[in-house]
Amino acid sequence: MKVTKVKFPLSDIKFHEIPVLGSFYTKNEVDALISAALAEARRIDEESMRKHNRDATIISMILGFTALALFVDGLLRLLGIIPPFADIDISIVDRIVEKVETDVLPHLQKIPRI
């Protein structure tokens, strides 16, 4: 059995490399970078909240208008102003007229006139 030597490549990684003078940030530079990053984050936050509020307002307006339109449609169908939909008649005007004629008018006719 023949044993071969394995030659590992030399690495170009330098351990404990001392940084070049001037490549460090000073405390004032770090503070300036942090304040700039915070200002940018606040700007992005305000812009995204403004967009969210605008979108939420538009969605609320659409939902409110739809709910109001459906309410008015139902009210007008109930009063008999709009014809029934799909042969479902929910109009109460005829029933009210019938009740008034049978229940209320006889009592009103019994009241003596002055």
Secondary structure, DSSP 8 states (H G I E B T S, - for coil): --------------TT----TT-S--HHHHHHHHHHHHHHHHHHHHHHHHHHHHHHHHHHHHHHHHHHHHHHHHHHHHTTSS--BTTB----HHHHHHHIIIIIHHHHHHS---
